[in-house]
Amino acid sequence: MIRPVTILGLALIVVLAAALYQLKYEVRGLESVLAAAEADLNGEEETIRVLGAEWSFLNRPSRLQALSDRYLMLAPMTQPQLRALTDIPLRTAEPLPPGDEGEQVAAAAPADPSAEEAIVRLPGRKPFRLPSVRGR
């Protein structure tokens, strides 16, 4: 006759073997997920290296100088362009009346330096923005 302890031992061995089999295939699935994640990571790292190289290529000083010469049309400052800080008119907080859009309204500067400085009202201007490049 078979003892109950032997039957219980055999049942435990079968259950453990089935659990080990299940665990083995679960680990294989997780390893494949890990390998896919590592492949994605390597692809992203390669993309970052390519973008870094492209950034370095696009930011070459010679290229930027050529673009500056082509689009900005800048020139070195000349002596007549230099002014004292006091020559710059101050902008007031009050808006210009309609119809005075392009004109400057200036008060005469007093001869006495202790008197209040003249305030010049300038028309409101929109800030300059570079055109956006689309299509990339």
PyMOL commands that place a pseudoatom at each C-alpha (Angstrom):
pseudoatom trace, name=CA, resn=MET, resi=1, chain=A, elem=C, hetatm=0, pos=[0.000, 0.000, 0.000]
pseudoatom trace, name=CA, resn=ILE, resi=2, chain=A, elem=C, hetatm=0, pos=[1.135, 3.537, -0.776]
pseudoatom trace, name=CA, resn=ARG, resi=3, chain=A, elem=C, hetatm=0, pos=[1.440, 5.773, 2.139]
pseudoatom trace, name=CA, resn=PRO, resi=4, chain=A, elem=C, hetatm=0, pos=[-0.292, 9.171, 2.161]
pseudoatom trace, name=CA, resn=VAL, resi=5, chain=A, elem=C, hetatm=0, pos=[3.046, 10.919, 2.714]
pseudoatom trace, name=CA, resn=THR, resi=6, chain=A, elem=C, hetatm=0, pos=[4.383, 9.429, -0.544]
pseudoatom trace, name=CA, resn=ILE, resi=7, chain=A, elem=C, hetatm=0, pos=[1.295, 10.561, -2.460]
pseudoatom trace, name=CA, resn=LEU, resi=8, chain=A, elem=C, hetatm=0, pos=[1.574, 14.027, -0.944]
pseudoatom trace, name=CA, resn=GLY, resi=9, chain=A, elem=C, hetatm=0, pos=[5.305, 14.167, -1.847]
pseudoatom trace, name=CA, resn=LEU, resi=10, chain=A, elem=C, hetatm=0, pos=[4.612, 13.148, -5.465]
pseudoatom trace, name=CA, resn=ALA, resi=11, chain=A, elem=C, hetatm=0, pos=[1.812, 15.724, -5.741]
pseudoatom trace, name=CA, resn=LEU, resi=12, chain=A, elem=C, hetatm=0, pos=[4.116, 18.399, -4.345]
pseudoatom trace, name=CA, resn=ILE, resi=13, chain=A, elem=C, hetatm=0, pos=[6.818, 17.465, -6.892]
pseudoatom trace, name=CA, resn=VAL, resi=14, chain=A, elem=C, hetatm=0, pos=[4.294, 17.685, -9.760]
pseudoatom trace, name=CA, resn=VAL, resi=15, chain=A, elem=C, hetatm=0, pos=[3.001, 21.075, -8.543]
pseudoatom trace, name=CA, resn=LEU, resi=16, chain=A, elem=C, hetatm=0, pos=[6.547, 22.426, -8.148]
pseudoatom trace, name=CA, resn=ALA, resi=17, chain=A, elem=C, hetatm=0, pos=[7.534, 21.145, -11.618]
pseudoatom trace, name=CA, resn=ALA, resi=18, chain=A, elem=C, hetatm=0, pos=[4.478, 22.843, -13.164]
pseudoatom trace, name=CA, resn=ALA, resi=19, chain=A, elem=C, hetatm=0, pos=[5.257, 26.096, -11.308]
pseudoatom trace, name=CA, resn=LEU, resi=20, chain=A, elem=C, hetatm=0, pos=[8.903, 25.943, -12.402]
pseudoatom trace, name=CA, resn=TYR, resi=21, chain=A, elem=C, hetatm=0, pos=[7.801, 25.335, -16.016]
pseudoatom trace, name=CA, resn=GLN, resi=22, chain=A, elem=C, hetatm=0, pos=[5.442, 28.320, -15.848]
pseudoatom trace, name=CA, resn=LEU, resi=23, chain=A, elem=C, hetatm=0, pos=[8.119, 30.506, -14.259]
pseudoatom trace, name=CA, resn=LYS, resi=24, chain=A, elem=C, hetatm=0, pos=[10.645, 29.545, -16.934]
pseudoatom trace, name=CA, resn=TYR, resi=25, chain=A, elem=C, hetatm=0, pos=[8.381, 30.733, -19.761]
pseudoatom trace, name=CA, resn=GLU, resi=26, chain=A, elem=C, hetatm=0, pos=[7.421, 33.876, -17.863]
pseudoatom trace, name=CA, resn=VAL, resi=27, chain=A, elem=C, hetatm=0, pos=[11.123, 34.757, -17.479]
pseudoatom trace, name=CA, resn=ARG, resi=28, chain=A, elem=C, hetatm=0, pos=[11.676, 34.146, -21.210]
pseudoatom trace, name=CA, resn=GLY, resi=29, chain=A, elem=C, hetatm=0, pos=[8.833, 36.547, -22.011]
pseudoatom trace, name=CA, resn=LEU, resi=30, chain=A, elem=C, hetatm=0, pos=[10.287, 39.197, -19.683]
pseudoatom trace, name=CA, resn=GLU, resi=31, chain=A, elem=C, hetatm=0, pos=[13.738, 38.735, -21.242]
pseudoatom trace, name=CA, resn=SER, resi=32, chain=A, elem=C, hetatm=0, pos=[12.282, 39.343, -24.706]
pseudoatom trace, name=CA, resn=VAL, resi=33, chain=A, elem=C, hetatm=0, pos=[10.567, 42.516, -23.424]
pseudoatom trace, name=CA, resn=LEU, resi=34, chain=A, elem=C, hetatm=0, pos=[13.897, 43.630, -21.912]
pseudoatom trace, name=CA, resn=ALA, resi=35, chain=A, elem=C, hetatm=0, pos=[15.743, 42.956, -25.176]
pseudoatom trace, name=CA, resn=ALA, resi=36, chain=A, elem=C, hetatm=0, pos=[13.156, 45.019, -27.102]
pseudoatom trace, name=CA, resn=ALA, resi=37, chain=A, elem=C, hetatm=0, pos=[13.487, 47.882, -24.591]
pseudoatom trace, name=CA, resn=GLU, resi=38, chain=A, elem=C, hetatm=0, pos=[17.292, 47.794, -24.884]
pseudoatom trace, name=CA, resn=ALA, resi=39, chain=A, elem=C, hetatm=0, pos=[17.023, 47.853, -28.690]
pseudoatom trace, name=CA, resn=ASP, resi=40, chain=A, elem=C, hetatm=0, pos=[14.704, 50.895, -28.473]
pseudoatom trace, name=CA, resn=LEU, resi=41, chain=A, elem=C, hetatm=0, pos=[17.126, 52.579, -26.068]
pseudoatom trace, name=CA, resn=ASN, resi=42, chain=A, elem=C, hetatm=0, pos=[20.063, 51.950, -28.398]
pseudoatom trace, name=CA, resn=GLY, resi=43, chain=A, elem=C, hetatm=0, pos=[18.044, 53.376, -31.294]
pseudoatom trace, name=CA, resn=GLU, resi=44, chain=A, elem=C, hetatm=0, pos=[17.214, 56.506, -29.287]
pseudoatom trace, name=CA, resn=GLU, resi=45, chain=A, elem=C, hetatm=0, pos=[20.858, 56.929, -28.264]
pseudoatom trace, name=CA, resn=GLU, resi=46, chain=A, elem=C, hetatm=0, pos=[21.871, 56.677, -31.919]
pseudoatom trace, name=CA, resn=THR, resi=47, chain=A, elem=C, hetatm=0, pos=[19.242, 59.288, -32.818]
pseudoatom trace, name=CA, resn=ILE, resi=48, chain=A, elem=C, hetatm=0, pos=[20.615, 61.592, -30.111]
pseudoatom trace, name=CA, resn=ARG, resi=49, chain=A, elem=C, hetatm=0, pos=[24.153, 61.180, -31.500]
pseudoatom trace, name=CA, resn=VAL, resi=50, chain=A, elem=C, hetatm=0, pos=[22.935, 61.954, -35.035]
pseudoatom trace, name=CA, resn=LEU, resi=51, chain=A, elem=C, hetatm=0, pos=[21.024, 65.036, -33.834]
pseudoatom trace, name=CA, resn=GLY, resi=52, chain=A, elem=C, hetatm=0, pos=[24.106, 66.220, -31.936]
pseudoatom trace, name=CA, resn=ALA, resi=53, chain=A, elem=C, hetatm=0, pos=[26.211, 65.881, -35.077]
pseudoatom trace, name=CA, resn=GLU, resi=54, chain=A, elem=C, hetatm=0, pos=[23.563, 67.713, -37.116]
pseudoatom trace, name=CA, resn=TRP, resi=55, chain=A, elem=C, hetatm=0, pos=[23.419, 70.496, -34.500]
pseudoatom trace, name=CA, resn=SER, resi=56, chain=A, elem=C, hetatm=0, pos=[27.209, 70.872, -34.666]
pseudoatom trace, name=CA, resn=PHE, resi=57, chain=A, elem=C, hetatm=0, pos=[27.062, 70.948, -38.465]
pseudoatom trace, name=CA, resn=LEU, resi=58, chain=A, elem=C, hetatm=0, pos=[24.333, 73.593, -38.535]
pseudoatom trace, name=CA, resn=ASN, resi=59, chain=A, elem=C, hetatm=0, pos=[26.068, 75.790, -35.935]
pseudoatom trace, name=CA, resn=ARG, resi=60, chain=A, elem=C, hetatm=0, pos=[29.369, 76.120, -37.773]
pseudoatom trace, name=CA, resn=PRO, resi=61, chain=A, elem=C, hetatm=0, pos=[30.554, 79.730, -37.536]
pseudoatom trace, name=CA, resn=SER, resi=62, chain=A, elem=C, hetatm=0, pos=[31.199, 79.940, -41.289]
pseudoatom trace, name=CA, resn=ARG, resi=63, chain=A, elem=C, hetatm=0, pos=[27.638, 78.822, -42.069]
pseudoatom trace, name=CA, resn=LEU, resi=64, chain=A, elem=C, hetatm=0, pos=[26.127, 81.186, -39.512]
pseudoatom trace, name=CA, resn=GLN, resi=65, chain=A, elem=C, hetatm=0, pos=[28.212, 84.056, -40.904]
pseudoatom trace, name=CA, resn=ALA, resi=66, chain=A, elem=C, hetatm=0, pos=[26.990, 83.304, -44.438]
pseudoatom trace, name=CA, resn=LEU, resi=67, chain=A, elem=C, hetatm=0, pos=[23.369, 83.200, -43.259]
pseudoatom trace, name=CA, resn=SER, resi=68, chain=A, elem=C, hetatm=0, pos=[23.863, 86.423, -41.320]
pseudoatom trace, name=CA, resn=ASP, resi=69, chain=A, elem=C, hetatm=0, pos=[25.318, 88.139, -44.380]
pseudoatom trace, name=CA, resn=ARG, resi=70, chain=A, elem=C, hetatm=0, pos=[22.524, 86.819, -46.584]
pseudoatom trace, name=CA, resn=TYR, resi=71, chain=A, elem=C, hetatm=0, pos=[19.458, 87.522, -44.442]
pseudoatom trace, name=CA, resn=LEU, resi=72, chain=A, elem=C, hetatm=0, pos=[20.321, 90.064, -41.760]
pseudoatom trace, name=CA, resn=MET, resi=73, chain=A, elem=C, hetatm=0, pos=[22.317, 92.556, -43.857]
pseudoatom trace, name=CA, resn=LEU, resi=74, chain=A, elem=C, hetatm=0, pos=[24.169, 93.833, -40.805]
pseudoatom trace, name=CA, resn=ALA, resi=75, chain=A, elem=C, hetatm=0, pos=[27.121, 96.197, -41.031]
pseudoatom trace, name=CA, resn=PRO, resi=76, chain=A, elem=C, hetatm=0, pos=[29.634, 97.398, -38.472]
pseudoatom trace, name=CA, resn=MET, resi=77, chain=A, elem=C, hetatm=0, pos=[28.634, 100.504, -36.547]
pseudoatom trace, name=CA, resn=THR, resi=78, chain=A, elem=C, hetatm=0, pos=[29.995, 103.798, -37.784]
pseudoatom trace, name=CA, resn=GLN, resi=79, chain=A, elem=C, hetatm=0, pos=[30.879, 106.879, -35.764]
pseudoatom trace, name=CA, resn=PRO, resi=80, chain=A, elem=C, hetatm=0, pos=[27.726, 108.875, -36.718]
pseudoatom trace, name=CA, resn=GLN, resi=81, chain=A, elem=C, hetatm=0, pos=[25.550, 106.030, -35.381]
pseudoatom trace, name=CA, resn=LEU, resi=82, chain=A, elem=C, hetatm=0, pos=[26.955, 106.352, -31.862]
pseudoatom trace, name=CA, resn=ARG, resi=83, chain=A, elem=C, hetatm=0, pos=[24.975, 108.609, -29.545]
pseudoatom trace, name=CA, resn=ALA, resi=84, chain=A, elem=C, hetatm=0, pos=[24.966, 109.501, -25.898]
pseudoatom trace, name=CA, resn=LEU, resi=85, chain=A, elem=C, hetatm=0, pos=[22.470, 107.783, -23.651]
pseudoatom trace, name=CA, resn=THR, resi=86, chain=A, elem=C, hetatm=0, pos=[20.765, 111.125, -23.005]
pseudoatom trace, name=CA, resn=ASP, resi=87, chain=A, elem=C, hetatm=0, pos=[19.975, 111.462, -26.733]
pseudoatom trace, name=CA, resn=ILE, resi=88, chain=A, elem=C, hetatm=0, pos=[17.619, 108.483, -26.593]
pseudoatom trace, name=CA, resn=PRO, resi=89, chain=A, elem=C, hetatm=0, pos=[13.994, 109.657, -26.218]
pseudoatom trace, name=CA, resn=LEU, resi=90, chain=A, elem=C, hetatm=0, pos=[12.001, 108.241, -23.334]
pseudoatom trace, name=CA, resn=ARG, resi=91, chain=A, elem=C, hetatm=0, pos=[8.720, 106.505, -23.987]
pseudoatom trace, name=CA, resn=THR, resi=92, chain=A, elem=C, hetatm=0, pos=[5.679, 107.547, -21.966]
pseudoatom trace, name=CA, resn=ALA, resi=93, chain=A, elem=C, hetatm=0, pos=[3.001, 105.280, -20.610]
pseudoatom trace, name=CA, resn=GLU, resi=94, chain=A, elem=C, hetatm=0, pos=[0.150, 107.115, -22.348]
pseudoatom trace, name=CA, resn=PRO, resi=95, chain=A, elem=C, hetatm=0, pos=[-0.781, 105.954, -25.860]
pseudoatom trace, name=CA, resn=LEU, resi=96, chain=A, elem=C, hetatm=0, pos=[-0.621, 108.245, -28.874]
pseudoatom trace, name=CA, resn=PRO, resi=97, chain=A, elem=C, hetatm=0, pos=[-3.870, 109.737, -30.102]
pseudoatom trace, name=CA, resn=PRO, resi=98, chain=A, elem=C, hetatm=0, pos=[-5.285, 108.275, -33.330]
pseudoatom trace, name=CA, resn=GLY, resi=99, chain=A, elem=C, hetatm=0, pos=[-3.724, 109.788, -36.425]
pseudoatom trace, name=CA, resn=ASP, resi=100, chain=A, elem=C, hetatm=0, pos=[-0.276, 110.298, -34.868]
pseudoatom trace, name=CA, resn=GLU, resi=101, chain=A, elem=C, hetatm=0, pos=[0.841, 106.747, -35.636]
pseudoatom trace, name=CA, resn=GLY, resi=102, chain=A, elem=C, hetatm=0, pos=[4.007, 107.453, -37.596]
pseudoatom trace, name=CA, resn=GLU, resi=103, chain=A, elem=C, hetatm=0, pos=[4.966, 110.800, -36.103]
pseudoatom trace, name=CA, resn=GLN, resi=104, chain=A, elem=C, hetatm=0, pos=[7.053, 111.651, -33.101]
pseudoatom trace, name=CA, resn=VAL, resi=105, chain=A, elem=C, hetatm=0, pos=[5.767, 114.270, -30.729]
pseudoatom trace, name=CA, resn=ALA, resi=106, chain=A, elem=C, hetatm=0, pos=[8.673, 115.919, -28.928]
pseudoatom trace, name=CA, resn=ALA, resi=107, chain=A, elem=C, hetatm=0, pos=[8.845, 118.675, -26.397]
pseudoatom trace, name=CA, resn=ALA, resi=108, chain=A, elem=C, hetatm=0, pos=[11.703, 121.149, -26.598]
pseudoatom trace, name=CA, resn=ALA, resi=109, chain=A, elem=C, hetatm=0, pos=[14.572, 120.366, -24.283]
pseudoatom trace, name=CA, resn=PRO, resi=110, chain=A, elem=C, hetatm=0, pos=[15.028, 123.018, -21.602]
pseudoatom trace, name=CA, resn=ALA, resi=111, chain=A, elem=C, hetatm=0, pos=[18.267, 124.972, -21.600]
pseudoatom trace, name=CA, resn=ASP, resi=112, chain=A, elem=C, hetatm=0, pos=[18.535, 124.689, -17.813]
pseudoatom trace, name=CA, resn=PRO, resi=113, chain=A, elem=C, hetatm=0, pos=[19.931, 121.218, -16.880]
pseudoatom trace, name=CA, resn=SER, resi=114, chain=A, elem=C, hetatm=0, pos=[18.204, 121.352, -13.489]
pseudoatom trace, name=CA, resn=ALA, resi=115, chain=A, elem=C, hetatm=0, pos=[14.783, 121.536, -15.141]
pseudoatom trace, name=CA, resn=GLU, resi=116, chain=A, elem=C, hetatm=0, pos=[12.857, 118.366, -15.996]
pseudoatom trace, name=CA, resn=GLU, resi=117, chain=A, elem=C, hetatm=0, pos=[14.045, 116.529, -19.052]
pseudoatom trace, name=CA, resn=ALA, resi=118, chain=A, elem=C, hetatm=0, pos=[11.839, 116.554, -22.115]
pseudoatom trace, name=CA, resn=ILE, resi=119, chain=A, elem=C, hetatm=0, pos=[9.881, 113.366, -22.673]
pseudoatom trace, name=CA, resn=VAL, resi=120, chain=A, elem=C, hetatm=0, pos=[9.342, 112.236, -26.241]
pseudoatom trace, name=CA, resn=ARG, resi=121, chain=A, elem=C, hetatm=0, pos=[6.347, 110.088, -27.076]
pseudoatom trace, name=CA, resn=LEU, resi=122, chain=A, elem=C, hetatm=0, pos=[7.042, 107.468, -29.675]
pseudoatom trace, name=CA, resn=PRO, resi=123, chain=A, elem=C, hetatm=0, pos=[4.448, 105.380, -31.497]
pseudoatom trace, name=CA, resn=GLY, resi=124, chain=A, elem=C, hetatm=0, pos=[3.931, 101.874, -30.198]
pseudoatom trace, name=CA, resn=ARG, resi=125, chain=A, elem=C, hetatm=0, pos=[5.732, 99.264, -32.252]
pseudoatom trace, name=CA, resn=LYS, resi=126, chain=A, elem=C, hetatm=0, pos=[5.241, 95.566, -32.592]
pseudoatom trace, name=CA, resn=PRO, resi=127, chain=A, elem=C, hetatm=0, pos=[8.235, 93.473, -31.544]
pseudoatom trace, name=CA, resn=PHE, resi=128, chain=A, elem=C, hetatm=0, pos=[10.306, 92.064, -34.380]
pseudoatom trace, name=CA, resn=ARG, resi=129, chain=A, elem=C, hetatm=0, pos=[10.000, 88.313, -34.830]
pseudoatom trace, name=CA, resn=LEU, resi=130, chain=A, elem=C, hetatm=0, pos=[11.982, 86.094, -37.117]
pseudoatom trace, name=CA, resn=PRO, resi=131, chain=A, elem=C, hetatm=0, pos=[9.898, 84.188, -39.647]
pseudoatom trace, name=CA, resn=SER, resi=132, chain=A, elem=C, hetatm=0, pos=[9.362, 80.585, -38.703]
pseudoatom trace, name=CA, resn=VAL, resi=133, chain=A, elem=C, hetatm=0, pos=[10.774, 77.920, -40.982]
pseudoatom trace, name=CA, resn=ARG, resi=134, chain=A, elem=C, hetatm=0, pos=[8.218, 75.259, -41.737]
pseudoatom trace, name=CA, resn=GLY, resi=135, chain=A, elem=C, hetatm=0, pos=[8.456, 72.148, -43.821]
pseudoatom trace, name=CA, resn=ARG, resi=136, chain=A, elem=C, hetatm=0, pos=[11.157, 70.323, -41.859]
for i in range(1, 136): cmd.bond("trace and resi %d" % i, "trace and resi %d" % (i + 1))
show_as sticks, trace
zoom trace
